[in-house]
Amino acid sequence: MAVAALAGASVALAGEQGAQGRIAVPSGQEVILHEVLIDDAPGARWVRFRFVAPRAGEAALREAAGADMDHLCADVALPYLSEQGIEAARVVISLSERAVPFGEAAPDVPQFFELYRPEGGACIWDGF
């Protein structure tokens, strides 16, 4: 898999980051952008935005994960792609209770993933 970390992944994103790089999401929790990865291996450019959500294991927040990921795609990923001049066929948003190396299994860590198609300035859900 041809995955490359994007330098400068922790830059301020459209004014959404607060103290210490925390990003507020609709569920009320704060997440941190862990890394941005570019993957051309699926035959098209996928850009993966990997967020650490320390409270991801809480039942009430698990139910809100979809809305949080929709928000992160629209309000963080799309502006980031635009600012960096990156064209992506797909955007993957992931939330993980703690940082886990990409591609490594961690069955004890709550993780959520959603796939989107950036189109017309919006994130179109494109489930796995």
C-alpha positions as CSV (number, residue, x, y, z in Angstrom):
1,M,0.0,0.0,0.0
2,A,1.4,3.4,-1.0
3,V,0.5,5.5,2.0
4,A,2.4,8.7,2.8
5,A,2.0,10.9,5.8
6,L,1.3,14.5,4.9
7,A,3.6,16.9,6.4
8,G,2.0,19.7,8.4
9,A,-1.1,17.7,9.3
10,S,-1.5,19.6,12.5
11,V,-1.9,23.0,11.0
12,A,-4.9,25.1,12.1
13,L,-7.9,24.0,10.1
14,A,-10.4,26.7,9.2
15,G,-10.4,28.1,12.7
16,E,-11.8,24.9,14.1
17,Q,-9.0,24.0,16.4
18,G,-9.0,25.3,19.9
19,A,-6.5,24.9,22.7
20,Q,-3.9,22.3,22.1
21,G,-5.3,21.4,18.6
22,R,-8.6,20.1,20.0
23,I,-11.6,20.2,17.6
24,A,-15.1,20.4,19.0
25,V,-17.6,18.1,17.3
26,P,-21.5,17.9,17.5
27,S,-21.4,15.2,20.3
28,G,-19.7,17.7,22.6
29,Q,-16.5,15.8,22.8
30,E,-13.2,17.2,21.6
31,V,-11.0,15.3,19.1
32,I,-7.5,15.8,17.9
33,L,-6.2,15.4,14.4
34,H,-3.6,12.6,14.7
35,E,-2.5,12.3,11.1
36,V,-3.4,12.8,7.5
37,L,-2.5,10.0,5.1
38,I,-2.6,9.9,1.3
39,D,-3.2,6.5,-0.3
40,D,-3.1,6.1,-4.1
41,A,-3.2,2.3,-3.9
42,P,-7.0,1.8,-4.3
43,G,-6.6,3.1,-7.9
44,A,-7.7,6.6,-6.9
45,R,-6.4,9.1,-4.3
46,W,-7.9,8.5,-0.9
47,V,-7.0,10.9,1.9
48,R,-7.4,9.5,5.4
49,F,-8.0,11.9,8.3
50,R,-7.3,10.1,11.5
51,F,-8.6,11.6,14.7
52,V,-8.1,10.7,18.3
53,A,-11.3,10.8,20.3
54,P,-10.4,9.9,23.9
55,R,-14.1,9.5,24.8
56,A,-15.0,7.3,21.8
57,G,-15.8,4.3,24.0
58,E,-18.6,6.1,25.9
59,A,-22.0,4.6,24.8
60,A,-23.7,8.0,24.2
61,L,-20.7,9.2,22.0
62,R,-20.7,6.0,20.0
63,E,-24.3,6.8,18.9
64,A,-23.1,10.3,17.8
65,A,-20.0,9.1,15.9
66,G,-21.7,9.4,12.5
67,A,-22.7,13.0,13.0
68,D,-19.2,13.8,14.4
69,M,-17.5,12.3,11.3
70,D,-19.9,14.1,8.9
71,H,-18.9,17.3,10.7
72,L,-15.2,16.5,10.5
73,C,-15.4,15.8,6.8
74,A,-17.3,19.0,5.9
75,D,-15.6,21.4,8.3
76,V,-12.1,20.0,8.6
77,A,-11.2,17.7,5.8
78,L,-12.7,19.7,2.9
79,P,-11.1,23.0,3.9
80,Y,-7.8,21.2,4.5
81,L,-7.8,19.6,1.1
82,S,-8.6,23.0,-0.5
83,E,-5.9,24.8,1.5
84,Q,-3.3,22.1,0.6
85,G,-4.4,21.9,-3.1
86,I,-5.1,18.2,-2.8
87,E,-7.7,16.5,-5.0
88,A,-9.2,13.3,-3.5
89,A,-11.5,10.7,-4.9
90,R,-12.4,9.6,-1.4
91,V,-12.0,10.9,2.1
92,V,-11.9,8.5,5.1
93,I,-12.6,9.9,8.5
94,S,-11.7,7.8,11.5
95,L,-12.2,8.3,15.2
96,S,-10.1,6.2,17.6
97,E,-10.0,6.2,21.4
98,R,-6.3,6.4,21.2
99,A,-3.6,6.6,18.5
100,V,-3.1,3.3,16.8
101,P,-0.5,2.8,14.0
102,F,-2.2,2.7,10.6
103,G,-3.1,-0.8,9.5
104,E,-2.5,-2.3,12.9
105,A,-5.3,-4.3,14.6
106,A,-6.3,-3.1,18.0
107,P,-9.5,-4.9,19.1
108,D,-9.4,-3.3,22.5
109,V,-9.6,0.2,21.1
110,P,-13.0,1.6,20.0
111,Q,-12.6,2.9,16.4
112,F,-15.1,4.3,13.9
113,F,-14.6,4.8,10.2
114,E,-16.7,6.5,7.5
115,L,-16.0,6.9,3.8
116,Y,-17.0,10.1,1.8
117,R,-16.8,11.3,-1.8
118,P,-15.9,15.0,-1.9
119,E,-18.3,16.4,-4.5
120,G,-19.4,20.0,-5.2
121,G,-18.0,21.3,-1.9
122,A,-19.8,18.7,0.1
123,C,-19.0,15.3,1.7
124,I,-21.2,12.6,0.2
125,W,-21.4,9.5,2.4
126,D,-20.1,6.5,0.5
127,G,-20.3,3.7,3.1
128,F,-17.7,0.9,3.0
